[in-house]
Amino acid sequence: MDKDAVRFLAAALAIAIGSIGPALGIGLIGRAGAEATGRNPEAATSILTNMILAIAFAEAVAIYALVVSLILIFVA
């Protein structure tokens, strides 16, 4: 394999593996938020605020994986 093929394979693996965790995390956060809102509808605004904050933190991990894969493609 030449250098370009290894770079593209490493970038593909970085974004694939790096996006699995945030995808599962966001799904679990959404499920927990829906369950909490169903159990206590009066606290929906507080639950929504905390849920959006947690989703933003989980999404940051996917953005880091994207940055790593772009660095592998264009810099390495």
C-alpha positions in Angstrom: 0.0 0.0 0.0 1.2 3.4 -0.8 1.3 6.4 1.6 -1.9 8.0 0.2 -3.9 4.8 0.7 -2.8 4.5 4.3 -3.6 8.1 5.0 -7.1 7.8 3.6 -7.7 4.5 5.5 -6.5 6.1 8.7 -8.8 9.0 8.2 -11.8 6.8 7.4 -11.1 4.7 10.6 -10.7 7.9 12.7 -14.0 9.4 11.7 -15.9 6.0 11.8 -14.7 5.0 15.2 -14.8 8.6 16.5 -18.4 9.0 15.6 -19.8 5.8 17.0 -19.5 6.9 20.6 -21.2 10.3 20.2 -24.0 8.8 18.1 -24.7 6.2 20.9 -24.4 8.9 23.5 -26.8 11.3 21.8 -29.3 8.5 21.4 -29.1 7.6 25.0 -29.4 11.3 26.0 -32.5 11.6 23.9 -34.1 8.5 25.3 -33.4 9.6 28.9 -34.8 13.1 28.2 -38.0 11.7 26.7 -38.4 9.3 29.6 -37.8 12.1 32.1 -40.2 14.5 30.4 -42.8 11.7 30.3 -42.5 11.1 34.0 -42.4 14.8 35.0 -43.9 17.1 32.3 -43.6 20.2 34.6 -39.8 20.0 34.4 -39.6 19.8 30.6 -37.8 23.1 30.2 -35.1 22.2 32.7 -34.7 18.7 31.2 -34.5 20.2 27.7 -31.8 22.7 28.7 -29.7 20.0 30.3 -30.3 17.6 27.4 -29.1 20.2 24.8 -26.0 20.9 26.9 -25.2 17.2 27.1 -25.8 16.7 23.4 -23.4 19.6 22.6 -20.7 18.0 24.7 -21.2 14.6 23.0 -21.2 16.3 19.6 -17.9 18.0 20.4 -16.2 14.5 20.5 -17.4 13.8 16.9 -16.1 17.2 15.8 -12.7 16.3 17.3 -12.8 13.1 15.3 -13.6 15.0 12.1 -10.7 17.4 12.8 -8.3 14.5 13.3 -9.4 12.8 10.1 -9.1 16.1 8.1 -5.6 16.5 9.5 -4.7 13.0 8.4 -6.0 13.7 4.9 -4.5 17.1 4.3 -1.5 17.5 6.6 0.0 14.0 7.2 
